[in-house]
Amino acid sequence: MHGKNRTYSATGGRKARRERALERLIKSKFTTKVLNGKERSEKNWNEKKEKAKETLESRIRGAQG
């Protein structure tokens, strides 16, 4: 069996990787950073963080896309 959620995978498969990514995302804190001459704003960062969080949660639950 290839692909999704292989039980014998060293890292636990896609689901485990997504769960770890979600944990890191939840713990992450905003830091200022200059990208292409523009400083990123906390508002935009929080919006992207929430969207990424929703995406990971839906994929962990098994929803597509």
Legacy VTK file of the C-alpha trace (Angstrom):
# vtk DataFile Version 3.0
C-alpha trace
ASCII
DATASET POLYDATA
POINTS 65 float
0.000 0.000 0.000
1.405 3.344 -1.016
0.549 6.916 -0.130
-1.828 7.954 2.598
-1.525 6.934 6.217
0.813 3.970 5.910
0.975 2.413 9.355
4.564 1.284 8.924
5.891 4.677 7.853
8.785 5.930 9.986
7.072 9.302 10.480
3.511 7.985 10.716
2.329 9.028 7.271
0.583 12.137 6.026
-1.927 12.390 8.841
0.766 12.372 11.539
2.805 14.927 9.603
-0.239 17.191 9.307
-0.984 16.812 13.022
2.571 17.881 13.896
2.330 20.812 11.469
-0.933 21.893 13.104
0.681 21.779 16.563
3.537 23.995 15.351
1.104 26.377 13.656
-0.966 26.767 16.828
2.189 27.506 18.875
3.568 29.997 16.345
3.835 33.684 17.257
3.883 36.734 15.005
7.246 38.346 14.340
7.898 41.347 12.149
9.664 40.627 8.907
10.407 42.632 5.765
9.526 40.863 2.527
10.265 42.523 -0.823
10.611 45.905 0.867
7.265 45.590 2.687
6.844 44.830 6.357
4.288 42.123 6.996
1.367 43.042 9.213
0.056 41.046 12.139
-3.486 41.256 10.749
-2.538 39.607 7.436
-0.365 37.058 9.227
-3.234 36.066 11.543
-5.619 35.715 8.591
-3.189 33.395 6.783
-2.555 31.441 9.998
-6.297 30.865 10.523
-6.783 29.768 6.908
-3.858 27.347 7.144
-5.218 26.014 10.450
-8.656 25.355 8.912
-7.076 23.615 5.915
-4.936 21.334 8.083
-7.847 20.486 10.383
-10.086 19.546 7.446
-7.364 17.390 5.889
-6.719 15.630 9.198
-10.437 14.846 9.440
-10.229 13.348 5.951
-12.019 15.981 3.892
-10.617 16.550 0.419
-8.990 19.842 -0.525
LINES 1 66
65 0 1 2 3 4 5 6 7 8 9 10 11 12 13 14 15 16 17 18 19 20 21 22 23 24 25 26 27 28 29 30 31 32 33 34 35 36 37 38 39 40 41 42 43 44 45 46 47 48 49 50 51 52 53 54 55 56 57 58 59 60 61 62 63 64
